[in-house]
Structures are given as C-alpha cells and as structure tokens.
Amino acid sequence: MSGDASSLPFAGELFLALATEGRLVVDAVRADAVIADLERTLAQVRSRLRVVRIWRQLPARRIGELPDELVQAVVDAVFVDQLAPGQLERAERELLKYIRALRRARVD
C-alpha cells in the first residue's frame, strides 16, 4: 500500500450520503448503542486533542515538570500526534459525520 495515513479512506461522507438518500437504515436500539460508543470515542479524541494543543502552547515542554497524574496522558497524546500528525483532528471530523449519519439513518 502506498501513500501516507492521510490518504487512508474514511467513510463519513459516504455514510451521510447513504443516510440522506434513505439507503442506510439502522434500527433505533442499534443506532443508539453505536452513537453512544462513537460519542465516547469522540470524547477521548477531543481529550487528546486538548492535551496536544496545551502541550504545543507551553514555552518549555518538559515532561518531568508535569504532575505525575498527567504524564501518561501527555505522552500518549503527543505520541499519537507525532506518529500520525493531523489524524486526531481528522478522526474528530469523521466521528462527527458518523454520528450525524446514524442519527439520520435511525428508525423506530
């Protein structure tokens, strides 16, 4: 496979189109469960994004100066951002599309 991580496909636009056209239909119980899972994932992504943004604004970035309870969260978030720059932001945008699509596709 060639290309970088930003070339990997996401299906948010496809899911939205299918839901809008009525070709994606999900029963309410299943849709609600998946939406809840996606919202939890979105909260985790946003939490990591918040940590990365704060880290970027620090004048002196020294892990050793952070409180012990924050060290692992900062290391995890910054590592993901360094490994795949921009992917947390991309994941946030896509998760929002998935949630909107499932809300449209939800049927009682």
ZAGUDO-375294 format. One line per field, with one value per residue (C-alpha): residue in one letter; x, z, y. Coordinates in pm, 1 decimal, padded with zeros to 6 digits. Layout:
BEGIN
residuo <- A:...
x <- X:...
z <- Z:...
y <- Y:...
END
This chain:
BEGIN
residuo <- M:S:G:D:A:S:S:L:P:F:A:G:E:L:F:L:A:L:A:T:E:G:R:L:V:V:D:A:V:R:A:D:A:V:I:A:D:L:E:R:T:L:A:Q:V:R:S:R:L:R:V:V:R:I:W:R:Q:L:P:A:R:R:I:G:E:L:P:D:E:L:V:Q:A:V:V:D:A:V:F:V:D:Q:L:A:P:G:Q:L:E:R:A:E:R:E:L:L:K:Y:I:R:A:L:R:R:A:R:V:D
x <- 00000.0:00141.1:00069.4:00060.4:-00200.7:-00395.4:-00471.8:-00649.8:-01021.9:-01283.1:-01647.6:-01811.7:-01924.4:-02045.3:-02244.4:-02400.6:-02496.6:-02644.2:-02841.2:-02968.7:-03080.5:-03250.6:-03018.4:-02860.5:-03121.7:-03046.0:-03297.5:-03323.2:-03178.6:-02870.6:-02825.5:-02846.0:-02585.2:-02344.6:-02397.9:-02319.9:-01998.7:-01898.5:-01967.2:-01741.3:-01470.0:-01516.8:-01477.0:-01146.6:-01022.0:-01117.3:-00944.6:-00622.1:-00655.1:-00693.4:-00377.1:-00181.8:-00296.3:-00198.0:00137.1:00209.4:00149.8:00388.1:00703.8:00922.1:00795.9:00938.1:00757.8:00948.5:00781.2:00428.3:00228.0:00258.2:-00112.7:-00075.1:00245.2:00093.7:-00191.5:00054.9:00292.6:00006.6:-00149.0:00177.9:00298.7:-00015.0:00018.5:00384.5:00320.3:00031.9:00019.5:-00327.7:-00504.0:-00666.5:-00826.3:-00930.5:-01076.8:-01277.7:-01428.4:-01509.9:-01663.1:-01898.5:-02005.8:-02066.9:-02280.9:-02484.6:-02530.4:-02652.3:-02896.1:-03036.9:-03042.0:-03212.1:-03560.9:-03805.8
z <- 00000.0:-00089.1:00046.4:00391.0:00663.9:00532.7:00212.9:00400.3:00331.6:00582.8:00514.1:00682.9:00362.5:00221.6:00537.3:00532.6:00166.7:00218.3:00522.9:00342.2:00048.3:00281.3:00178.9:00523.5:00776.3:01131.2:01394.1:01684.9:01952.0:01748.5:01625.0:01979.8:02101.8:01817.7:01857.5:02229.8:02150.5:01888.9:02128.5:02389.8:02127.6:02017.8:02379.8:02402.3:02076.2:02191.5:02523.2:02344.6:02112.6:02411.5:02568.9:02242.7:02199.8:02555.3:02513.1:02195.0:02377.9:02664.6:02638.5:02779.5:02708.6:02988.0:03088.2:03416.8:03526.0:03484.8:03774.1:03782.0:03706.1:03374.9:03242.4:03078.3:02917.3:02768.4:02647.6:02485.2:02315.5:02191.5:02068.6:01859.4:01719.1:01629.5:01482.5:01264.1:01251.7:01191.5:01235.7:01567.0:01400.3:01107.5:01338.1:01518.5:01189.6:01072.7:01401.1:01387.0:01036.5:01151.7:01439.7:01211.2:00959.0:01222.4:01360.3:01010.0:00949.1:01280.9:01251.7:01523.9
y <- 00000.0:00339.2:00685.1:00831.0:00798.0:01097.8:00906.4:00626.7:00631.7:00735.0:00669.2:00968.2:01136.7:00804.7:00726.1:01072.9:01038.3:00692.2:00806.1:01115.6:00900.5:00653.1:00371.2:00346.0:00243.4:00132.1:00025.7:00268.7:00037.9:-00046.9:00311.0:00448.0:00198.1:00276.6:00652.1:00624.1:00432.3:00688.3:00974.9:00810.6:00770.4:01131.9:01245.5:01055.0:01204.3:01554.2:01496.6:01400.4:01698.4:01928.1:01782.7:01820.7:02183.6:02273.0:02095.6:02291.2:02621.2:02552.2:02762.3:02483.7:02134.7:01920.1:01602.5:01597.6:01919.3:01783.2:01640.0:01259.9:01211.6:01399.3:01244.2:00936.3:01131.8:01379.6:01108.1:00914.1:01216.3:01364.7:01025.0:00975.6:01326.4:01272.1:00928.3:01045.9:01427.2:01564.7:01233.6:01323.1:01625.8:01410.6:01146.8:01415.0:01537.9:01186.0:01073.6:01371.6:01263.8:00905.0:01029.3:01259.1:00978.0:00733.6:00989.7:01032.7:00657.1:00577.3:00430.6:00327.6
END
